Amino acid sequence: MRLIAACSIGLCCALLAATLMGVVPDVHFPSRVFTPRRSRNRLWLQQAGAGLTPARFWAGSIAAGLLALLLLVALTGSVFVAFVPSTAVALFPRGYFARRRRLRMREVQAVWPDGLRDVVASIAAGRSLTQAVNSLAATGPPPLREAFVRFPELARVLGTGPALELVKEELADPTSDRVLEVLLLAHERGGPIVRNILEDLVDATTRDLKLLDALETEGLEMRINARAVVVLPWLVLVALTVRPGPFRDFYRSSGGFVTLVVAACLTAVGMLFLGRLGRDEDEERVFGSAPS
């Protein structure tokens, strides 16, 4: 037990230091098996605004889990009691960035109708499409200001089309892909048809957002209840074993070990089923670049 604790402390400190210093190496695996998954993970972290590579993200998560394991073992006196809560701590960064990713993407998606109306109004006032999109960086809704902050400079250096392509890849969002593809088409076609195209796009985007809001509202309560059912029993178990007594003695015995193993397996199966049932399928980026 002491050897395991010593190795865990060393590994935790090494991973934590490497994560803080930004020197966690990228581990190279066979490309055929792991490249698609690595590309999806990189896109996922980009959408969440994490600014980390997948290797550094998982290294930081493992370090957090090991630190929690050491603290809980010190409190409860049992590595078996501490294992499942520390695993939950290791998975907490993923849950946090998943929520941040969802909120970040929803913020951008929600303001696209207002942003497009601003673009239509600018075009109606006699501006070109490039000038109308430039105005989003200065007077558009805040999420779009942040997204288009580099667009004026990119448009001057690269041109409007390549600048829109770069913004599309930075946002990495299916709704934004569709909007920016239409803007690219409008830029290429030009003429009075641009305004009609953008007005139709405003209506289509508004309908899509209303549907997304309805779906998210329907599943919110179910997700909260599911997480509470999984987490609360283990929090109660930790509270019962913090102090010496019959509960701690039992869960340090062989019978308690078997009980915890069965409970951990049932929790894992339950989390798997709940995750599958409650997961919102991500829309594929039809207009996005192919993963590399």
Phi and psi in degrees as GROMACS dihedral restraints (atoms count N, CA, C in turn):
[ dihedral_restraints ]
;  ai    aj    ak    al  type     phi  dphi    fc
    3     4     5     6     1   -65.0    20    10
    4     5     6     7     1   -37.7    20    10
    6     7     8     9     1   -64.2    20    10
    7     8     9    10     1   -42.0    20    10
    9    10    11    12     1   -62.8    20    10
   10    11    12    13     1   -43.1    20    10
   12    13    14    15     1   -63.1    20    10
   13    14    15    16     1   -41.9    20    10
   15    16    17    18     1   -64.3    20    10
   16    17    18    19     1   -43.8    20    10
   18    19    20    21     1   -64.3    20    10
   19    20    21    22     1   -39.4    20    10
   21    22    23    24     1   -64.5    20    10
   22    23    24    25     1   -42.3    20    10
   24    25    26    27     1   -61.8    20    10
   25    26    27    28     1   -45.6    20    10
   27    28    29    30     1   -63.0    20    10
   28    29    30    31     1   -45.5    20    10
   30    31    32    33     1   -65.0    20    10
   31    32    33    34     1   -40.9    20    10
   33    34    35    36     1   -61.9    20    10
   34    35    36    37     1   -46.2    20    10
   36    37    38    39     1   -64.4    20    10
   37    38    39    40     1   -40.2    20    10
   39    40    41    42     1   -65.5    20    10
   40    41    42    43     1   -45.6    20    10
   42    43    44    45     1   -65.7    20    10
   43    44    45    46     1   -41.0    20    10
   45    46    47    48     1   -64.3    20    10
   46    47    48    49     1   -44.4    20    10
   48    49    50    51     1   -64.3    20    10
   49    50    51    52     1   -42.1    20    10
   51    52    53    54     1   -65.2    20    10
   52    53    54    55     1   -38.3    20    10
   54    55    56    57     1   -66.3    20    10
   55    56    57    58     1   -44.7    20    10
   57    58    59    60     1   -65.2    20    10
   58    59    60    61     1   -34.8    20    10
   60    61    62    63     1   -86.6    20    10
   61    62    63    64     1    -9.0    20    10
   63    64    65    66     1    69.9    20    10
   64    65    66    67     1    32.2    20    10
   66    67    68    69     1  -117.4    20    10
   67    68    69    70     1    19.3    20    10
   69    70    71    72     1   -69.0    20    10
   70    71    72    73     1   122.5    20    10
   72    73    74    75     1   -72.5    20    10
   73    74    75    76     1   150.2    20    10
   75    76    77    78     1   -79.5    20    10
   76    77    78    79     1   124.2    20    10
   78    79    80    81     1   -86.5    20    10
   79    80    81    82     1   129.4    20    10
   81    82    83    84     1   -99.0    20    10
   82    83    84    85     1   122.6    20    10
   84    85    86    87     1  -113.9    20    10
   85    86    87    88     1   169.6    20    10
   87    88    89    90     1   -52.8    20    10
   88    89    90    91     1   127.6    20    10
   90    91    92    93     1   -66.1    20    10
   91    92    93    94     1   -36.3    20    10
   93    94    95    96     1   -64.6    20    10
   94    95    96    97     1   -33.7    20    10
   96    97    98    99     1   -87.7    20    10
   97    98    99   100     1   -44.5    20    10
   99   100   101   102     1  -103.5    20    10
  100   101   102   103     1   -16.0    20    10
  102   103   104   105     1   -61.9    20    10
  103   104   105   106     1   -45.4    20    10
  105   106   107   108     1   -60.5    20    10
  106   107   108   109     1   -42.3    20    10
  108   109   110   111     1   -66.8    20    10
  109   110   111   112     1   -40.4    20    10
  111   112   113   114     1   -63.6    20    10
  112   113   114   115     1   -37.7    20    10
  114   115   116   117     1   -65.5    20    10
  115   116   117   118     1   -40.7    20    10
  117   118   119   120     1   -65.0    20    10
  118   119   120   121     1   -40.8    20    10
  120   121   122   123     1   -65.1    20    10
  121   122   123   124     1   -39.3    20    10
  123   124   125   126     1   -65.4    20    10
  124   125   126   127     1   -41.2    20    10
  126   127   128   129     1   -64.5    20    10
  127   128   129   130     1   -40.7    20    10
  129   130   131   132     1   -60.7    20    10
  130   131   132   133     1   -46.2    20    10
  132   133   134   135     1   -67.4    20    10
  133   134   135   136     1   -34.4    20    10
  135   136   137   138     1   -64.8    20    10
  136   137   138   139     1   -43.0    20    10
  138   139   140   141     1   -65.3    20    10
  139   140   141   142     1   -31.1    20    10
  141   142   143   144     1   -80.4    20    10
  142   143   144   145     1   -10.8    20    10
  144   145   146   147     1    70.8    20    10
  145   146   147   148     1    29.6    20    10
  147   148   149   150     1   -75.0    20    10
  148   149   150   151     1   -32.7    20    10
  150   151   152   153     1    69.3    20    10
  151   152   153   154     1    26.8    20    10
  153   154   155   156     1  -127.9    20    10
  154   155   156   157     1   153.1    20    10
  156   157   158   159     1   -79.4    20    10
  157   158   159   160     1   158.7    20    10
  159   160   161   162     1   -56.1    20    10
  160   161   162   163     1   -38.6    20    10
  162   163   164   165     1   -63.0    20    10
  163   164   165   166     1   -44.4    20    10
  165   166   167   168     1   -68.9    20    10
  166   167   168   169     1   -35.8    20    10
  168   169   170   171     1   -62.8    20    10
  169   170   171   172     1   -49.7    20    10
  171   172   173   174     1   -70.0    20    10
  172   173   174   175     1   -31.7    20    10
  174   175   176   177     1   -63.9    20    10
  175   176   177   178     1   -42.8    20    10
  177   178   179   180     1   -64.9    20    10
  178   179   180   181     1   -37.4    20    10
  180   181   182   183     1   -65.8    20    10
  181   182   183   184     1   -42.8    20    10
  183   184   185   186     1   -64.8    20    10
  184   185   186   187     1   -39.6    20    10
  186   187   188   189     1   -62.1    20    10
  187   188   189   190     1   -41.8    20    10
  189   190   191   192     1   -63.2    20    10
  190   191   192   193     1   -41.2    20    10
  192   193   194   195     1   -64.9    20    10
  193   194   195   196     1   -41.2    20    10
  195   196   197   198     1   -66.3    20    10
  196   197   198   199     1   -39.9    20    10
  198   199   200   201     1   -62.6    20    10
  199   200   201   202     1   -43.2    20    10
  201   202   203   204     1   -63.7    20    10
  202   203   204   205     1   -37.7    20    10
  204   205   206   207     1   -60.8    20    10
  205   206   207   208     1   -44.9    20    10
  207   208   209   210     1   -63.8    20    10
  208   209   210   211     1   -43.3    20    10
  210   211   212   213     1   -65.1    20    10
  211   212   213   214     1   -42.5    20    10
  213   214   215   216     1   -71.5    20    10
  214   215   216   217     1   -34.1    20    10
  216   217   218   219     1   -64.3    20    10
  217   218   219   220     1   -39.5    20    10
  219   220   221   222     1   -64.7    20    10
  220   221   222   223     1   -34.2    20    10
  222   223   224   225     1   -78.8    20    10
  223   224   225   226     1   -45.4    20    10
  225   226   227   228     1   -95.1    20    10
  226   227   228   229     1   -21.0    20    10
  228   229   230   231     1    77.0    20    10
  229   230   231   232     1     9.1    20    10
  231   232   233   234     1  -137.6    20    10
  232   233   234   235     1   123.5    20    10
  234   235   236   237     1   -70.6    20    10
  235   236   237   238     1   -26.0    20    10
  237   238   239   240     1   -73.1    20    10
  238   239   240   241     1   -39.7    20    10
  240   241   242   243     1   -65.3    20    10
  241   242   243   244     1   -36.2    20    10
  243   244   245   246     1   -80.8    20    10
  244   245   246   247     1   -15.2    20    10
  246   247   248   249     1   -65.4    20    10
  247   248   249   250     1   -51.3    20    10
  249   250   251   252     1   -66.5    20    10
  250   251   252   253     1   -47.0    20    10
  252   253   254   255     1   -59.6    20    10
  253   254   255   256     1   -37.3    20    10
  255   256   257   258     1   -69.3    20    10
  256   257   258   259     1   -32.3    20    10
  258   259   260   261     1   -63.8    20    10
  259   260   261   262     1   -39.6    20    10
  261   262   263   264     1   -62.8    20    10
  262   263   264   265     1   -38.5    20    10
  264   265   266   267     1   -64.4    20    10
  265   266   267   268     1   -40.5    20    10
  267   268   269   270     1   -63.2    20    10
  268   269   270   271     1   -32.1    20    10
  270   271   272   273     1   -86.4    20    10
  271   272   273   274     1    -8.4    20    10
  273   274   275   276     1   -60.7    20    10
  274   275   276   277     1   -42.8    20    10
  276   277   278   279     1   -57.8    20    10
  277   278   279   280     1   -37.1    20    10
  279   280   281   282     1   -65.5    20    10
  280   281   282   283     1   -41.8    20    10
  282   283   284   285     1   -64.3    20    10
  283   284   285   286     1   -39.5    20    10
  285   286   287   288     1   -64.0    20    10
  286   287   288   289     1   -47.5    20    10
  288   289   290   291     1   -72.9    20    10
  289   290   291   292     1   -26.8    20    10
  291   292   293   294     1   -64.1    20    10
  292   293   294   295     1   -43.3    20    10
  294   295   296   297     1   -66.7    20    10
  295   296   297   298     1   -41.2    20    10
  297   298   299   300     1   -63.5    20    10
  298   299   300   301     1   -39.8    20    10
  300   301   302   303     1   -62.8    20    10
  301   302   303   304     1   -44.8    20    10
  303   304   305   306     1   -63.4    20    10
  304   305   306   307     1   -43.4    20    10
  306   307   308   309     1   -67.0    20    10
  307   308   309   310     1   -41.0    20    10
  309   310   311   312     1   -63.8    20    10
  310   311   312   313     1   -44.2    20    10
  312   313   314   315     1   -68.7    20    10
  313   314   315   316     1   -37.9    20    10
  315   316   317   318     1   -67.7    20    10
  316   317   318   319     1   -36.4    20    10
  318   319   320   321     1   -61.3    20    10
  319   320   321   322     1   -45.1    20    10
  321   322   323   324     1   -66.8    20    10
  322   323   324   325     1   -43.8    20    10
  324   325   326   327     1   -61.6    20    10
  325   326   327   328     1   -40.8    20    10
  327   328   329   330     1   -67.3    20    10
  328   329   330   331     1   -28.3    20    10
  330   331   332   333     1   -96.7    20    10
  331   332   333   334     1    -1.2    20    10
  333   334   335   336     1   -60.8    20    10
  334   335   336   337     1   -42.3    20    10
  336   337   338   339     1   -57.9    20    10
  337   338   339   340     1   -42.9    20    10
  339   340   341   342     1   -65.7    20    10
  340   341   342   343     1   -41.1    20    10
  342   343   344   345     1   -63.0    20    10
  343   344   345   346     1   -40.4    20    10
  345   346   347   348     1   -67.9    20    10
  346   347   348   349     1   -35.4    20    10
  348   349   350   351     1   -63.1    20    10
  349   350   351   352     1   -38.4    20    10
  351   352   353   354     1   -62.0    20    10
  352   353   354   355     1   -41.3    20    10
  354   355   356   357     1   -64.4    20    10
  355   356   357   358     1   -43.5    20    10
  357   358   359   360     1   -62.1    20    10
  358   359   360   361     1   -41.7    20    10
  360   361   362   363     1   -64.3    20    10
  361   362   363   364     1   -39.1    20    10
  363   364   365   366     1   -65.4    20    10
  364   365   366   367     1   -41.2    20    10
  366   367   368   369     1   -66.0    20    10
  367   368   369   370     1   -39.1    20    10
  369   370   371   372     1   -63.8    20    10
  370   371   372   373     1   -27.7    20    10
  372   373   374   375     1   -81.9    20    10
  373   374   375   376     1     0.3    20    10
  375   376   377   378     1   103.9    20    10
  376   377   378   379     1     4.3    20    10
  378   379   380   381     1   -81.6    20    10
  379   380   381   382     1   158.5    20    10
  381   382   383   384     1   -78.5    20    10
  382   383   384   385     1   168.2    20    10
  384   385   386   387     1   -63.3    20    10
  385   386   387   388     1   -39.2    20    10
  387   388   389   390     1   -62.2    20    10
  388   389   390   391     1   -44.5    20    10
  390   391   392   393     1   -65.3    20    10
  391   392   393   394     1   -37.2    20    10
  393   394   395   396     1   -65.4    20    10
  394   395   396   397     1   -41.3    20    10
  396   397   398   399     1   -70.5    20    10
  397   398   399   400     1   -34.6    20    10
  399   400   401   402     1   -58.1    20    10
  400   401   402   403     1   -35.3    20    10
  402   403   404   405     1   -66.2    20    10
  403   404   405   406     1   -22.5    20    10
  405   406   407   408     1   -62.7    20    10
  406   407   408   409     1   -33.0    20    10
  408   409   410   411     1   -70.3    20    10
  409   410   411   412     1   -19.5    20    10
  411   412   413   414     1  -109.6    20    10
  412   413   414   415     1   -41.6    20    10
  414   415   416   417     1  -124.1    20    10
  415   416   417   418     1     3.7    20    10
  417   418   419   420     1   -75.7    20    10
  418   419   420   421     1   176.5    20    10
  420   421   422   423     1   -57.4    20    10
  421   422   423   424     1   146.5    20    10
  423   424   425   426     1   -50.6    20    10
  424   425   426   427     1   -45.2    20    10
  426   427   428   429     1   -61.1    20    10
  427   428   429   430     1   -35.8    20    10
  429   430   431   432     1   -76.9    20    10
  430   431   432   433     1   -29.7    20    10
  432   433   434   435     1   -59.9    20    10
  433   434   435   436     1   -45.3    20    10
  435   436   437   438     1   -64.0    20    10
  436   437   438   439     1   -39.8    20    10
  438   439   440   441     1   -69.3    20    10
  439   440   441   442     1   -34.3    20    10
  441   442   443   444     1  -103.8    20    10
  442   443   444   445     1    15.8    20    10
  444   445   446   447     1   -61.9    20    10
  445   446   447   448     1   -31.2    20    10
  447   448   449   450     1   -95.1    20    10
  448   449   450   451     1    -3.6    20    10
  450   451   452   453     1   -62.6    20    10
  451   452   453   454     1   -46.1    20    10
  453   454   455   456     1   -56.0    20    10
  454   455   456   457     1   -43.4    20    10
  456   457   458   459     1   -67.7    20    10
  457   458   459   460     1   -43.2    20    10
  459   460   461   462     1   -63.2    20    10
  460   461   462   463     1   -38.4    20    10
  462   463   464   465     1   -65.6    20    10
  463   464   465   466     1   -36.4    20    10
  465   466   467   468     1   -68.3    20    10
  466   467   468   469     1   -38.4    20    10
  468   469   470   471     1   -83.7    20    10
  469   470   471   472     1   -44.7    20    10
  471   472   473   474     1  -104.8    20    10
  472   473   474   475     1   -23.9    20    10
  474   475   476   477     1   107.2    20    10
  475   476   477   478     1   162.5    20    10
  477   478   479   480     1   -65.5    20    10
  478   479   480   481     1   -45.3    20    10
  480   481   482   483     1   -59.5    20    10
  481   482   483   484     1   -57.0    20    10
  483   484   485   486     1   -59.8    20    10
  484   485   486   487     1   -34.5    20    10
  486   487   488   489     1   -64.3    20    10
  487   488   489   490     1   -42.5    20    10
  489   490   491   492     1   -64.7    20    10
  490   491   492   493     1   -36.2    20    10
  492   493   494   495     1   -63.3    20    10
  493   494   495   496     1   -41.1    20    10
  495   496   497   498     1   -66.6    20    10
  496   497   498   499     1   -42.1    20    10
  498   499   500   501     1   -61.9    20    10
  499   500   501   502     1   -38.8    20    10
  501   502   503   504     1   -61.9    20    10
  502   503   504   505     1   -42.6    20    10
  504   505   506   507     1   -72.1    20    10
  505   506   507   508     1   -29.7    20    10
  507   508   509   510     1   -70.9    20    10
  508   509   510   511     1   -38.3    20    10
  510   511   512   513     1   -73.4    20    10
  511   512   513   514     1   -39.1    20    10
  513   514   515   516     1    50.7    20    10
  514   515   516   517     1    49.3    20    10
  516   517   518   519     1  -132.2    20    10
  517   518   519   520     1   131.3    20    10
  519   520   521   522     1   -57.8    20    10
  520   521   522   523     1   -41.2    20    10
  522   523   524   525     1   -64.2    20    10
  523   524   525   526     1   -44.4    20    10
  525   526   527   528     1   -65.0    20    10
  526   527   528   529     1   -34.2    20    10
  528   529   530   531     1   -58.2    20    10
  529   530   531   532     1   -47.1    20    10
  531   532   533   534     1   -63.7    20    10
  532   533   534   535     1   -43.8    20    10
  534   535   536   537     1   -62.8    20    10
  535   536   537   538     1   -47.3    20    10
  537   538   539   540     1   -70.3    20    10
  538   539   540   541     1   -30.9    20    10
  540   541   542   543     1   -64.8    20    10
  541   542   543   544     1   -38.8    20    10
  543   544   545   546     1   -66.8    20    10
  544   545   546   547     1   -39.4    20    10
  546   547   548   549     1   -63.0    20    10
  547   548   549   550     1   -39.0    20    10
  549   550   551   552     1   -62.9    20    10
  550   551   552   553     1   -43.3    20    10
  552   553   554   555     1   -63.4    20    10
  553   554   555   556     1   -42.8    20    10
  555   556   557   558     1   -63.0    20    10
  556   557   558   559     1   -37.7    20    10
  558   559   560   561     1   -65.8    20    10
  559   560   561   562     1   -39.4    20    10
  561   562   563   564     1   -71.5    20    10
  562   563   564   565     1   -39.7    20    10
  564   565   566   567     1   -76.9    20    10
  565   566   567   568     1   -47.4    20    10
  567   568   569   570     1    66.4    20    10
  568   569   570   571     1  -174.8    20    10
  570   571   572   573     1    80.8    20    10
  571   572   573   574     1  -173.8    20    10
  573   574   575   576     1   -68.0    20    10
  574   575   576   577     1   -15.3    20    10
  576   577   578   579     1   -68.6    20    10
  577   578   579   580     1   -19.4    20    10
  579   580   581   582     1   -58.3    20    10
  580   581   582   583     1   -46.1    20    10
  582   583   584   585     1   -63.2    20    10
  583   584   585   586     1   -41.4    20    10
  585   586   587   588     1   -64.6    20    10
  586   587   588   589     1   -40.5    20    10
  588   589   590   591     1   -61.2    20    10
  589   590   591   592     1   -45.5    20    10
  591   592   593   594     1   -68.5    20    10
  592   593   594   595     1   -36.6    20    10
  594   595   596   597     1   -64.5    20    10
  595   596   597   598     1   -40.9    20    10
  597   598   599   600     1   -64.0    20    10
  598   599   600   601     1   -36.4    20    10
  600   601   602   603     1   -66.5    20    10
  601   602   603   604     1   -38.0    20    10
  603   604   605   606     1   -59.0    20    10
  604   605   606   607     1   -46.4    20    10
  606   607   608   609     1   -63.8    20    10
  607   608   609   610     1   -44.2    20    10
  609   610   611   612     1   -66.1    20    10
  610   611   612   613     1   -41.2    20    10
  612   613   614   615     1   -66.8    20    10
  613   614   615   616     1   -39.3    20    10
  615   616   617   618     1   -61.8    20    10
  616   617   618   619     1   -42.5    20    10
  618   619   620   621     1   -64.0    20    10
  619   620   621   622     1   -41.7    20    10
  621   622   623   624     1   -62.0    20    10
  622   623   624   625     1   -41.3    20    10
  624   625   626   627     1   -67.8    20    10
  625   626   627   628     1   -37.5    20    10
  627   628   629   630     1   -62.3    20    10
  628   629   630   631     1   -40.2    20    10
  630   631   632   633     1   -66.0    20    10
  631   632   633   634     1   -42.3    20    10
  633   634   635   636     1   -63.0    20    10
  634   635   636   637     1   -41.1    20    10
  636   637   638   639     1   -61.0    20    10
  637   638   639   640     1   -43.2    20    10
  639   640   641   642     1   -64.1    20    10
  640   641   642   643     1   -42.3    20    10
  642   643   644   645     1   -66.1    20    10
  643   644   645   646     1   -41.5    20    10
  645   646   647   648     1   -67.7    20    10
  646   647   648   649     1   -39.3    20    10
  648   649   650   651     1   -64.3    20    10
  649   650   651   652     1   -38.2    20    10
  651   652   653   654     1   -62.3    20    10
  652   653   654   655     1   -36.7    20    10
  654   655   656   657     1   -96.4    20    10
  655   656   657   658     1    -3.3    20    10
  657   658   659   660     1   -64.5    20    10
  658   659   660   661     1   -50.5    20    10
  660   661   662   663     1   -62.7    20    10
  661   662   663   664     1   -38.6    20    10
  663   664   665   666     1   -64.3    20    10
  664   665   666   667     1   -40.4    20    10
  666   667   668   669     1   -66.2    20    10
  667   668   669   670     1   -40.7    20    10
  669   670   671   672     1   -63.0    20    10
  670   671   672   673     1   -46.5    20    10
  672   673   674   675     1   -62.4    20    10
  673   674   675   676     1   -40.8    20    10
  675   676   677   678     1   -63.2    20    10
  676   677   678   679     1   -43.0    20    10
  678   679   680   681     1   -67.4    20    10
  679   680   681   682     1   -38.2    20    10
  681   682   683   684     1   -64.2    20    10
  682   683   684   685     1   -40.7    20    10
  684   685   686   687     1   -62.3    20    10
  685   686   687   688     1   -34.4    20    10
  687   688   689   690     1   -78.8    20    10
  688   689   690   691     1   -41.7    20    10
  690   691   692   693     1   -83.1    20    10
  691   692   693   694     1   -42.0    20    10
  693   694   695   696     1   -59.1    20    10
  694   695   696   697     1   -43.7    20    10
  696   697   698   699     1   -58.9    20    10
  697   698   699   700     1   -37.0    20    10
  699   700   701   702     1   -73.8    20    10
  700   701   702   703     1   -33.0    20    10
  702   703   704   705     1   -65.4    20    10
  703   704   705   706     1   -39.5    20    10
  705   706   707   708     1   -63.5    20    10
  706   707   708   709     1   -40.5    20    10
  708   709   710   711     1   -63.1    20    10
  709   710   711   712     1   -43.3    20    10
  711   712   713   714     1   -61.8    20    10
  712   713   714   715     1   -42.7    20    10
  714   715   716   717     1   -62.6    20    10
  715   716   717   718     1   -36.9    20    10
  717   718   719   720     1   -71.0    20    10
  718   719   720   721     1   -27.6    20    10
  720   721   722   723     1  -103.2    20    10
  721   722   723   724     1     7.2    20    10
  723   724   725   726     1   -66.6    20    10
  724   725   726   727     1   -39.5    20    10
  726   727   728   729     1  -101.7    20    10
  727   728   729   730     1   149.9    20    10
  729   730   731   732     1   -60.9    20    10
  730   731   732   733     1   144.3    20    10
  732   733   734   735     1   161.6    20    10
  733   734   735   736     1  -171.6    20    10
  735   736   737   738     1   -63.7    20    10
  736   737   738   739     1   -33.7    20    10
  738   739   740   741     1   -65.4    20    10
  739   740   741   742     1   -46.9    20    10
  741   742   743   744     1   -63.5    20    10
  742   743   744   745     1   -42.3    20    10
  744   745   746   747     1   -61.1    20    10
  745   746   747   748     1   -41.6    20    10
  747   748   749   750     1   -65.7    20    10
  748   749   750   751     1   -45.1    20    10
  750   751   752   753     1   -77.5    20    10
  751   752   753   754     1    -5.5    20    10
  753   754   755   756     1   -95.0    20    10
  754   755   756   757     1    -5.9    20    10
  756   757   758   759     1   -89.8    20    10
  757   758   759   760     1   174.3    20    10
  759   760   761   762     1   -64.9    20    10
  760   761   762   763     1   -38.2    20    10
  762   763   764   765     1   -63.1    20    10
  763   764   765   766     1   -41.1    20    10
  765   766   767   768     1   -65.9    20    10
  766   767   768   769     1   -36.4    20    10
  768   769   770   771     1   -62.0    20    10
  769   770   771   772     1   -45.4    20    10
  771   772   773   774     1   -61.8    20    10
  772   773   774   775     1   -42.5    20    10
  774   775   776   777     1   -59.5    20    10
  775   776   777   778     1   -43.6    20    10
  777   778   779   780     1   -68.8    20    10
  778   779   780   781     1   -37.4    20    10
  780   781   782   783     1   -63.6    20    10
  781   782   783   784     1   -45.5    20    10
  783   784   785   786     1   -62.5    20    10
  784   785   786   787     1   -43.8    20    10
  786   787   788   789     1   -63.9    20    10
  787   788   789   790     1   -40.2    20    10
  789   790   791   792     1   -65.0    20    10
  790   791   792   793     1   -40.5    20    10
  792   793   794   795     1   -64.6    20    10
  793   794   795   796     1   -43.4    20    10
  795   796   797   798     1   -64.8    20    10
  796   797   798   799     1   -38.3    20    10
  798   799   800   801     1   -63.1    20    10
  799   800   801   802     1   -43.6    20    10
  801   802   803   804     1   -62.8    20    10
  802   803   804   805     1   -43.4    20    10
  804   805   806   807     1   -64.3    20    10
  805   806   807   808     1   -42.5    20    10
  807   808   809   810     1   -62.5    20    10
  808   809   810   811     1   -42.6    20    10
  810   811   812   813     1   -63.9    20    10
  811   812   813   814     1   -37.2    20    10
  813   814   815   816     1   -63.6    20    10
  814   815   816   817     1   -46.7    20    10
  816   817   818   819     1   -67.0    20    10
  817   818   819   820     1   -42.7    20    10
  819   820   821   822     1   -64.6    20    10
  820   821   822   823     1   -38.6    20    10
  822   823   824   825     1   -65.1    20    10
  823   824   825   826     1   -39.2    20    10
  825   826   827   828     1   -69.0    20    10
  826   827   828   829     1   -41.8    20    10
  828   829   830   831     1   -72.6    20    10
  829   830   831   832     1   -35.2    20    10
  831   832   833   834     1   -97.9    20    10
  832   833   834   835     1     2.6    20    10
  834   835   836   837     1   -78.2    20    10
  835   836   837   838     1   133.3    20    10
  837   838   839   840     1   -87.7    20    10
  838   839   840   841     1   120.9    20    10
  840   841   842   843     1   -66.4    20    10
  841   842   843   844     1   128.3    20    10
  843   844   845   846     1   -74.2    20    10
  844   845   846   847     1   135.6    20    10
  846   847   848   849     1   -70.2    20    10
  847   848   849   850     1   133.6    20    10
  849   850   851   852     1   -71.3    20    10
  850   851   852   853     1   147.0    20    10
  852   853   854   855     1   -85.1    20    10
  853   854   855   856     1    89.7    20    10
  855   856   857   858     1   -63.9    20    10
  856   857   858   859     1   -37.5    20    10
  858   859   860   861     1   -98.9    20    10
  859   860   861   862     1     6.6    20    10
  861   862   863   864     1   -80.6    20    10
  862   863   864   865     1   167.4    20    10
  864   865   866   867     1   -73.5    20    10
  865   866   867   868     1   154.5    20    10
  867   868   869   870     1   -69.0    20    10
  868   869   870   871     1   139.7    20    10
  870   871   872   873     1   -61.5    20    10
  871   872   873   874     1   143.0    20    10
